[in-house]
Amino acid sequence: MDDYLTFRKMITPIIIQVVFWIGAVIIALYALLQIFRGATSNYGGGTLVLAGLVTLLLGPLFWRIFCELLIVIFRINDTLTEIKGAKGAKK
């Protein structure tokens, strides 16, 4: 607990995972809404259906890549902290 209070241990990677799942659900719901709106449209709904399918397939993928990049930044920090600790222990 002391590591969290002194900011030596980060909680943001855990929060990023939760935000990823919330974002993935929102993206999927938005894509399904686009598909539904396109399917029930009187004129020109094919574009909405296609856009919805593309969003359904690529949206969560790009969202995952973005979240992974954020987590990589924190993993770099953890690794550098371990290297700093190992270097300090040798002295």
CYANA upper distance limits for C-alpha pairs under 8 A (distance plus 0.5 A):
  1 MET  CA      5 LEU  CA      6.95
  2 ASP  CA      6 THR  CA      6.63
  3 ASP  CA      7 PHE  CA      6.47
  3 ASP  CA      8 ARG  CA      5.43
  3 ASP  CA      9 LYS  CA      5.72
  4 TYR  CA      8 ARG  CA      6.65
  4 TYR  CA      9 LYS  CA      5.60
  4 TYR  CA     10 MET  CA      7.10
  4 TYR  CA     11 ILE  CA      7.97
 10 MET  CA     74 PHE  CA      8.24
 11 ILE  CA     15 ILE  CA      7.07
 12 THR  CA     16 ILE  CA      6.50
 13 PRO  CA     17 GLN  CA      6.93
 13 PRO  CA     70 LEU  CA      8.43
 13 PRO  CA     71 ILE  CA      6.17
 13 PRO  CA     74 PHE  CA      7.50
 14 ILE  CA     18 VAL  CA      7.15
 15 ILE  CA     19 VAL  CA      6.64
 16 ILE  CA     20 PHE  CA      6.49
 16 ILE  CA     67 CYS  CA      7.06
 16 ILE  CA     70 LEU  CA      8.28
 16 ILE  CA     71 ILE  CA      7.87
 17 GLN  CA     21 TRP  CA      7.06
 17 GLN  CA     67 CYS  CA      8.10
 18 VAL  CA     22 ILE  CA      6.86
 19 VAL  CA     23 GLY  CA      6.44
 20 PHE  CA     24 ALA  CA      6.50
 20 PHE  CA     63 TRP  CA      7.66
 20 PHE  CA     64 ARG  CA      7.30
 20 PHE  CA     67 CYS  CA      7.01
 21 TRP  CA     25 VAL  CA      6.73
 22 ILE  CA     26 ILE  CA      6.78
 23 GLY  CA     27 ILE  CA      6.55
 23 GLY  CA     60 PRO  CA      8.47
 23 GLY  CA     63 TRP  CA      7.96
 24 ALA  CA     28 ALA  CA      6.63
 24 ALA  CA     59 GLY  CA      8.30
 24 ALA  CA     60 PRO  CA      5.87
 24 ALA  CA     63 TRP  CA      7.65
 25 VAL  CA     29 LEU  CA      6.61
 26 ILE  CA     30 TYR  CA      6.56
 27 ILE  CA     31 ALA  CA      6.62
 27 ILE  CA     55 THR  CA      7.90
 27 ILE  CA     56 LEU  CA      7.58
 27 ILE  CA     59 GLY  CA      6.85
 27 ILE  CA     60 PRO  CA      7.19
 28 ALA  CA     32 LEU  CA      6.65
 28 ALA  CA     55 THR  CA      8.21
 28 ALA  CA     56 LEU  CA      6.11
 28 ALA  CA     59 GLY  CA      8.35
 28 ALA  CA     60 PRO  CA      8.08
 29 LEU  CA     33 LEU  CA      6.57
 30 TYR  CA     34 GLN  CA      6.75
 30 TYR  CA     52 GLY  CA      8.26
 31 ALA  CA     35 ILE  CA      6.76
 31 ALA  CA     51 ALA  CA      8.26
 31 ALA  CA     52 GLY  CA      4.90
 31 ALA  CA     53 LEU  CA      7.18
 31 ALA  CA     55 THR  CA      6.03
 31 ALA  CA     56 LEU  CA      5.72
 32 LEU  CA     36 PHE  CA      6.58
 32 LEU  CA     52 GLY  CA      6.85
 32 LEU  CA     56 LEU  CA      7.88
 33 LEU  CA     37 ARG  CA      6.50
 33 LEU  CA     52 GLY  CA      8.08
 34 GLN  CA     38 GLY  CA      6.50
 34 GLN  CA     48 LEU  CA      6.18
 34 GLN  CA     49 VAL  CA      6.73
 34 GLN  CA     51 ALA  CA      7.72
 34 GLN  CA     52 GLY  CA      5.42
 35 ILE  CA     39 ALA  CA      6.53
 35 ILE  CA     48 LEU  CA      6.60
 35 ILE  CA     49 VAL  CA      4.77
 35 ILE  CA     50 LEU  CA      7.96
 35 ILE  CA     51 ALA  CA      8.18
 35 ILE  CA     52 GLY  CA      5.46
 35 ILE  CA     53 LEU  CA      7.48
 36 PHE  CA     40 THR  CA      6.66
 36 PHE  CA     49 VAL  CA      7.88
 37 ARG  CA     41 SER  CA      6.45
 37 ARG  CA     45 GLY  CA      7.76
 37 ARG  CA     48 LEU  CA      7.58
 37 ARG  CA     49 VAL  CA      8.17
 38 GLY  CA     44 GLY  CA      8.03
 38 GLY  CA     45 GLY  CA      4.38
 38 GLY  CA     46 GLY  CA      6.51
 38 GLY  CA     47 THR  CA      7.62
 38 GLY  CA     48 LEU  CA      5.15
 38 GLY  CA     49 VAL  CA      5.42
 39 ALA  CA     45 GLY  CA      6.43
 39 ALA  CA     46 GLY  CA      7.79
 39 ALA  CA     48 LEU  CA      8.47
 39 ALA  CA     49 VAL  CA      7.00
 40 THR  CA     45 GLY  CA      7.81
 41 SER  CA     45 GLY  CA      5.62
 44 GLY  CA     48 LEU  CA      8.28
 45 GLY  CA     49 VAL  CA      6.79
 46 GLY  CA     50 LEU  CA      6.62
 47 THR  CA     51 ALA  CA      6.50
 48 LEU  CA     52 GLY  CA      6.42
 49 VAL  CA     53 LEU  CA      6.72
 50 LEU  CA     54 VAL  CA      6.71
 51 ALA  CA     55 THR  CA      6.51
 52 GLY  CA     56 LEU  CA      6.48
 53 LEU  CA     57 LEU  CA      6.70
 54 VAL  CA     58 LEU  CA      6.31
 54 VAL  CA     59 GLY  CA      7.99
 55 THR  CA     59 GLY  CA      5.29
 55 THR  CA     60 PRO  CA      8.41
 56 LEU  CA     60 PRO  CA      7.58
 57 LEU  CA     61 LEU  CA      7.72
 58 LEU  CA     62 PHE  CA      6.70
 59 GLY  CA     63 TRP  CA      6.63
 60 PRO  CA     64 ARG  CA      6.44
 61 LEU  CA     65 ILE  CA      6.83
 62 PHE  CA     66 PHE  CA      6.72
 63 TRP  CA     67 CYS  CA      6.75
 64 ARG  CA     68 GLU  CA      6.53
 65 ILE  CA     69 LEU  CA      6.70
 66 PHE  CA     70 LEU  CA      7.04
 67 CYS  CA     71 ILE  CA      6.86
 68 GLU  CA     72 VAL  CA      6.59
 69 LEU  CA     73 ILE  CA      7.06
 70 LEU  CA     74 PHE  CA      7.42
 71 ILE  CA     75 ARG  CA      6.73
 72 VAL  CA     76 ILE  CA      6.59
 73 ILE  CA     77 ASN  CA      6.94
 74 PHE  CA     78 ASP  CA      6.77
 75 ARG  CA     79 THR  CA      6.63
 76 ILE  CA     80 LEU  CA      6.61
 77 ASN  CA     81 THR  CA      6.62
 78 ASP  CA     82 GLU  CA      6.76
 79 THR  CA     83 ILE  CA      6.71
 80 LEU  CA     84 LYS  CA      6.58
 81 THR  CA     85 GLY  CA      6.63
 82 GLU  CA     86 ALA  CA      6.60
 83 ILE  CA     87 LYS  CA      6.51
 84 LYS  CA     88 GLY  CA      6.59
 85 GLY  CA     89 ALA  CA      6.67
 86 ALA  CA     90 LYS  CA      7.02
 87 LYS  CA     91 LYS  CA      7.50
